[in-house]
Amino acid sequence: MRAMIYHGQKQALKCETVERPKPEPHQILIKVSCCAVCRTDLHVVDAELPHPKLPLIPGHEIVGRIVEKGSAVRKFNIGDRIGIPWLGWTCGECSYCLSGRENLCPHARFTGYQIDGGYGEYTVADERFCFLLPFSYDDEKVAPLLCAGLIGYRTYAMAKEAHRIGIYGFGAAAHIIAQVCKYLGHEVYAFTRSGDIEAQQFAHEITGEWVGGSDEMPPKPLDAALIFAPVGALVPMALKAVVPGGMVVCGGIHMSDIPSFPYEWLWEERIIRSVANLTRKDAETFLALAEKIPIHIQTKAYSMLNANQALSDLRSGHLTGAAVLFPEW
């Protein structure tokens, strides 16, 4: 099969012919229909996340059809359309797995990082960590739900009791979760890079509320702030914008260092917390909710051969919404 391969050291992906994988007893073989591009993919190929499997096929927002099943697979049938997310395997035995926190499993393995992902014609996955997808979304629109949506939802869930929510960094995850927030009755303020008129217009179309630069204070104090941009300097800015007892949730797997700030910005029981990965329960809850809303998803299609360009566009901030790769060679 053909696939885009990462060989490490910040090298560009290369189109290569590799052996098509064979499913083990609890795995399914998927013919990839498309794979969305996530900022975590960018962190992997930019060597900001340590020790990836090498060589590696990136990609963890995978939509495809099952073409072969392992001997022990019972959950799915040949031809089912499924989604494969970031969390690809956990031990099921540690204290985290046994307490509903499998996202923190110290032995966890992740799709497109320690497990080959979806930037190719086929991939295999553990059936336990795959999901049937809502019929109301086509392949291109459902793909970003598998990470931008899932991580966005887990980030939101940390602060769901808040009424007024600020969202910093208005890309793939933010434009999805902003719609969830609006549907569930929250007031949503959006923060983008200062002077980015296109991003601000995009955010306003979705939220219908105040939109400003990330260095501005909102017109009203926030009950919670969700940060999706991987910029540590946004944390002190968000702390200044939240009310006493408010929360700042960092939704990215990687973020630049948080600069020092006065203790008074944290005082009065303000909270900073991070989000790590996702659980299968997150996926089940969010995908059911996404079908009810429904969510309008902004995408831009690329051929798999143009994966490097898609990553470059994401890196430079030239995307509104999500890039989606199709196996066109």
N, C-alpha and C positions, 0 to 999 in steps of 0.2 A: 504494500500500500504506500501511498505518498503521504508525507507529513512534513510539517515545519519543525525543525529540530534546533534546540538551544544547546550549545556546547560549552557554555560558561564564559567567564571573563568579559562579560558585557558584549559578547559578539552578537551580530545580527543573526536572526533565525535563518536556517538554510533549508531549502526544499530538498528532501532526500527520499529515496525508496527504501523502506524498511520492511521487516517481516510483519505480516498481520498477526496481532496477538490472538491467542487461543484462550477461551474462558476456562478457569479452574472450576471445581464443583459448585461453589457458591457465587460464581460470577456470570455475567451476561455479556455477550458481544454486541456492540451497538454500531450500526452504520450511522455516522455522524451526519445530521441534517444541517446543523450550523452550530457555532460556538461564539458566544459573546466575549468581548475583550474587557477584562477587569483591571482596575488599577493594581491589584495584587500581581497580575501577570507582569505588569511593568516593574514592580518591585523585584520580582524574580529575575527578569532579564537585565535589569540595571544593577544586579548583585547587591541589592539592599536587604534581601532575606538570605540568611546563611545556609550553606550545605544543601542545595537542591540536588535531586537525582540528576546525574549527567551520564550520557546525553539525555535530554528531556524533551518530551512533547508537552508544551504548555497548554493551558486552557481548562477552566473549571466551571463554565456556564454552558454546559453541553446539552443539546437537544438531539435526539436520534431515535431510531427504530431498532428493536431487538431482532437480530438475525440468527443468533445461536445462544443456547442456554447451557450452563454447566449441569452436571448430573444431579445436583442437590437443589437446584433453583425451583421454588414453588410459588414465588410471589407474582411473577409475570409470565406472559405468553409471547411467543414469537409474533412480531408485528406491532407490539405495544409501543406507543410513543412515550419515552421517558426523559426525565431530566437528571443530570448528574451534577451535583454541587461541589463545593470546596472540600467539605469533610468527606473523606473517602473510606476511612476504616478506623475503628477504635477497638481496644482490647476487650471491652465488656466486663472486665473483672476488677478494675481498680476502684478506689473509693469515689472518684469523680463519675465514672460510668454508672456505678450502682446508686448514685444519689441524684441522677437526672442532669448531671453536668458533664456529659461526654465531650463537650467542646473543650474541656480542660484536660482530657486524658493525656497523660505524659507519653503514651505510646502511639498517639493518633498519627495517621498518615493522611496527606492532603493531595487532592487531585490537581494535576498540573504543577506539582512541586516535588513530592516524593513518589507520586504515581503518575504515569503518563496520562496526559489529558486529551483535549478535544481538537487540537490544531492539526487534524489529520483526517483520513477517510474512515477509520474505525478506531474504537477504543473498547477496553473492557472495564467493568466496574463491579464491585460487590453489590449484590442485589439489595442488601439491607440499607444501602445509602443512596438508593435511586428512588424516583418518585414519578407517578403518573402525573401528567400535566393537564391543566384546565383546557377543555376543548374550545373555549371562547377566544383563545389566543393562538395565532399562527406561530410557526417556528421562530421567525425573526423576532416577534414581539415578546414571546415567552422566555427566550434565552436570558435576557438581563435580569429576569426575576430570580434566577438561580444563584445569584450572589449579590448584585446590587440591591435586589429586592429583599433577599433573606437577611443579609447583614444589616441593611437599612431597617428592616423590621425589628431585629433583635436590639438594635440601637434605640429605636423608638420605644420598645417595650420597657426599657430601663426607666423611661421618663413619661410613661403613658398617663400618669395621674396629673401631669401638668396641663394647664389650660393654654397658656401662651408659649409657643415653642419657636425658638430660633434655629435656623439651619444654616450652617457655615460650609461653603463649598457646594455649588449647585451643579453637580454632574449627574452621573447615572443613578447612583443610590439616592441622592437628594430629590431628584425630580420624581422618583417613584414614591418615596416615603412621604413627601409633601402631600401627595394626593391621598394617601392613607390618612394622614393627619386631618386633612380637610373633611374627608368622608366621616371620620369619627368625631368631628365637632370641635377640633382645636383651632385656635388662631395661630397663623403661621407667618413668621417674618423670615425673609431670606437674605443672606449675606454672600456677596460674590467678591471677586477681586475688584479693587477700586478702579473705576473707569472702564470696566468690561461691559459695555452697553448691550452687546448681544446676549450675554449671560443674564443680565438684569432684566431684559425684556422677556427672555425665556422664563425666568423665575416668576415674573409678575403674571404672565399668562396662566401659570399653573396655580399660584397662590391667591392672586387677586388682592394681596395685602402689600404692606410696605416692603420695599426691596432697597438695600443699600450696600455700600462697600463694607468689607470685613473690618475696616478700621473705624467704622462709624458706630455710634450708639443708637439703639432702636428708639422709636418714639415712646414706647412703654417698656418697663422692665420685663424681662423674660422669666418664666417659671422654670424653664429648662432650655439648654442649648445642645444641639446635636452637631458634632464636627465630623465632616466627611473629607475635607481637604487634609492632606498629610503634612500640615504645617503647625509645628508646635507653638509658634507665636500666637496662634489663634486661641489657645487655652486661656491665657491671662485676659485677652480681650473679651472672651465669652464670660469669664468669671465676673468681670466688671458689669456685664449686662444682665446678670441674673439676680433675682431677689434673694434676701436672706432665706436660707433653707433650700435654695435652688440647686439644680444639678447641671453639670457639664459632662456630656457623654462623648467620648472619643471613639468613633466608629471604624477607624482604619486599623489594619494589621501592622502598619508601619507608619511612623510619624517622626519628623525631625525633632530635635531636642526642644523641650519646653524651657523657655528662658525664665530666669528668676523673676519673682514679682513680690510686692509687699504682702505681708501676711493678712493685712486688713481686707484684701480682695477675697480671701478664702474664709475669713472669719464669718461669724453668724451662721455657722453650720452649712455653708455651701459645700458641695460635694463634687469631686472630680473622679470619674471612673472610666474604665476602658471596656471595650467589647472584644471578646476573643472568639473567633470562628462562629460556629452555629451548631444547633442540635437538630436531630430529625424532627423533634416536636415543633421547632421553629418553622421548618419547611411545611409540615402538615397544616399548621395553623395559618401561616401566611398565604400559601397557595389557595386554600379555601376562601380566605378573605379577598384575595386578588380577583377571584372569579365573581364575587358579589359586587365589587365596586363599580364597574371594572376600571382598571388603570390604563391610562393612555401612555404609551411608551414611545419615546423619541429614539429612533435608531438610524444608523448609517451603515449600509451594507458594503462589505469589501470581499474580494475573493481571498481564499486562504493564501494564495501566492503573495498577496499584498498585506500580510500580517505585520510586517515591519513598518509599513506606512501607517497602519491603524494604530500601532503602539506609539509611533512618532507623533501622530495627531493627538493622541491622549496625553502624551508627555508635554506637548507644547500648549495644551489647553484649548486646542482648536475644535474640540468636540462639544456639542450640546446633546446630552443624552448618551447613548451607548453605541459603540462599534460592534458589528456582528459579522463574523467571518463565515463564508460559505465555501464548501469544498469544490471550488471551480479551479481547474488547473490548466 
